[in-house]
C-alpha cells in the first residue's frame, strides 16, 4: 500500500501533536510538582494549585471540544501555556493566603480566605486581562492557526481566572 500526499501529512501531524501533548504535559507536570514542593514544602499547597490549573485546562479543552474547535500544531501549545498561566494565578492566591495566615494564625479561616481573594482579585484580573489582550492581538495575524490559538488562549485564560477564584478558596476552606 502506498500512502502519500495530504492524507499522510495530516495523519503524521495528528500523531506529532498527540505525542507533543503527552511529552510536554508530563515534563511540565513534573517540573511544576518539583518547584511547588520545594517552595511550599507541604502536599496541600502542591495539590491545590495543581488541581486548579488542571481543572482550568480540562474545562477549556471541554469547551473547545464542545465547540468542535480542532487542535493544530500551533494550538496544541494551549495546554502548556494554560497550565503555566493557571498555576501562576493559583500560586498568587496561595501565597497571599499564607501571608495572611502568618500574620494572624489564630484568625478565622473564612475571613483569611475571603481577604486573600479580595486582595488578589484586582491584580490577578488585570494580569489576566492584559494577557488576554496580548493573545487577542494574534487575531490580526492573517494565519488561521495563529488566529485560532489567540482565541483559544483568550478563552482559556478567562476560564483559568474563574476556576482559580472558585476552586482555590473552596479547597482552602475544605482542607
C-alpha positions in Angstrom: 0.0 0.0 0.0 1.3 3.4 -1.0 0.4 6.3 1.3 1.4 9.8 0.4 0.2 13.3 -0.1 -2.1 15.3 2.1 -3.7 12.4 3.9 -0.3 11.1 5.1 0.8 14.6 6.1 -2.4 15.1 8.1 -2.1 11.7 9.8 1.5 12.5 10.7 0.7 15.9 12.1 -2.0 14.5 14.3 0.5 11.9 15.6 3.1 14.6 16.2 0.6 16.8 18.1 -0.6 13.9 20.2 3.0 12.9 21.1 4.0 16.5 21.9 1.0 17.0 24.2 1.9 13.8 26.1 5.6 14.5 26.4 5.3 18.2 27.2 2.4 17.6 29.5 4.5 15.1 31.6 7.5 17.3 31.6 5.5 20.4 32.7 3.7 18.5 35.4 7.0 17.1 36.7 8.6 20.5 36.9 5.5 22.1 38.5 5.4 19.4 41.2 9.1 19.7 41.9 9.0 23.5 42.1 5.9 23.7 44.2 7.3 21.0 46.6 10.5 23.0 47.0 8.7 26.3 47.5 5.7 25.3 49.7 7.0 22.0 51.4 3.5 20.7 52.1 1.4 18.5 49.9 -1.7 20.6 50.5 0.0 23.6 48.8 1.2 21.5 45.9 -2.2 19.8 45.2 -4.4 22.9 45.4 -2.6 24.9 42.7 -2.0 21.9 40.5 -5.7 20.9 40.9 -6.8 24.4 40.0 -4.7 24.7 36.8 -5.5 21.1 35.8 -9.2 21.8 36.2 -8.9 25.0 34.2 -7.2 23.2 31.4 -9.8 20.4 31.5 -12.7 22.9 31.3 -11.0 24.8 28.5 -10.5 21.6 26.5 -14.1 20.6 27.2 -15.4 23.9 25.9 -13.1 23.7 22.8 -14.3 20.1 22.2 -17.9 21.2 22.6 -17.4 24.0 20.1 -15.6 21.5 17.7 -12.5 23.6 17.7 -9.8 21.4 16.3 -6.2 21.4 17.6 -3.4 22.2 15.2 0.4 22.1 15.7 0.3 25.7 16.9 -2.8 25.5 19.1 -1.5 22.3 20.8 0.6 24.7 22.9 -2.7 25.8 24.6 -2.4 23.1 27.2 1.2 24.0 28.3 0.6 27.8 28.3 -2.7 27.4 30.2 -1.0 25.2 32.8 1.6 27.9 33.4 -0.9 30.8 33.5 -3.4 28.9 35.7 -0.6 27.9 38.1 0.7 31.4 38.4 -2.8 32.7 39.4 -3.2 29.9 41.9 0.2 30.5 43.4 -0.6 34.2 43.9 -3.7 33.2 45.8 -2.0 30.6 47.9 0.9 32.9 48.8 -1.4 35.8 49.8 -3.4 33.3 52.0 -0.2 32.1 53.6 1.0 35.6 54.3 -2.3 36.4 56.0 -2.1 33.2 58.0 1.4 34.0 59.1 0.3 37.5 60.3 -2.8 36.3 62.2 -2.6 32.5 62.7 -5.5 32.5 65.2 -7.8 34.4 62.9 -10.9 32.9 61.3 -10.3 30.7 58.3 -13.2 32.1 56.3 -12.0 35.7 56.9 -8.5 34.8 55.8 -9.6 33.1 52.7 -12.0 35.9 51.8 -9.4 38.6 52.4 -6.8 36.7 50.3 -9.3 36.5 47.4 -10.3 40.2 47.8 -6.7 41.4 47.9 -5.6 39.4 44.9 -8.7 39.9 42.7 -7.7 43.2 41.1 -4.0 42.2 40.4 -5.0 38.8 39.0 -7.8 40.2 36.9 -5.6 42.9 35.5 -2.9 40.3 34.8 -5.4 38.1 33.1 -7.0 40.8 31.1 -3.7 42.1 29.8 -2.6 38.6 28.9 -5.9 38.0 27.1 -5.4 41.3 25.1 -1.9 40.0 24.1 -3.4 36.8 22.8 -6.3 38.6 21.1 -3.7 40.6 19.2 -2.9 37.3 17.3 -6.2 37.6 15.6 -4.8 40.2 13.1 -2.0 37.8 12.1 -3.9 36.6 9.0 -2.9 33.0 9.6 -5.9 30.8 10.7 -4.0 28.5 13.1 -2.5 31.5 14.8 -5.9 33.3 15.0 -7.4 30.1 16.5 -4.6 29.9 19.0 -5.2 33.5 20.1 -8.9 32.9 20.6 -8.3 29.6 22.4 -5.8 31.2 24.8 -8.2 34.1 25.5 -11.0 31.7 26.4 -8.6 29.6 28.4 -7.3 32.4 30.5 -10.8 33.6 31.2 -11.7 30.1 32.4 -8.4 29.8 34.4 -9.4 33.0 36.3 -12.8 31.8 37.1 -11.6 28.4 38.2 -8.8 29.8 40.3 -11.1 32.2 42.2 -13.6 29.4 42.9 -11.6 26.2 43.3 -8.7 27.6 45.3 -10.8 29.3 48.0 -13.1 26.3 48.2 -10.2 23.9 48.7 -8.7 26.2 51.3 -11.9 26.2 53.2 -12.4 22.5 52.9 -8.8 21.4 53.6 
